[in-house]
Amino acid sequence: MSASVPRARLEAGVLSVSGAINAHNVAQVRAEGETQIKAYSGDLEVDLGGLTTTHSVILSMLLCWGRLAETHGVLLSFTGAPDRLVSLAALSNLQDWLQSRP
């Protein structure tokens, strides 16, 4: 059960996003990530391998993080995006953005 609890946790230069993120809890995870991004400097890897759901709100959250990171001089790269999330991103022409981040 605890594996489905959504969270964004920073450890050793990797912001790990995990759990079941949906419209009801995305604001909490977004805020956790924003706090980490604001306090970070340099390149930050966002590991999406721990996601247990695929929802459009996840893409929205990642776009918000990307804009925030840019304003703080942090370069985000995304790894471990589940195939279903990449497919969802393709519907909005965001698959290249999600997959080709440095």
Summary of the structure (lengths in Angstrom):
residues: 102
radius of gyration: 12.4
end to end distance: 33.5
largest distance: 36.3
contacts: 301
relative contact order: 0.18
helix: 46%
strand: 26%
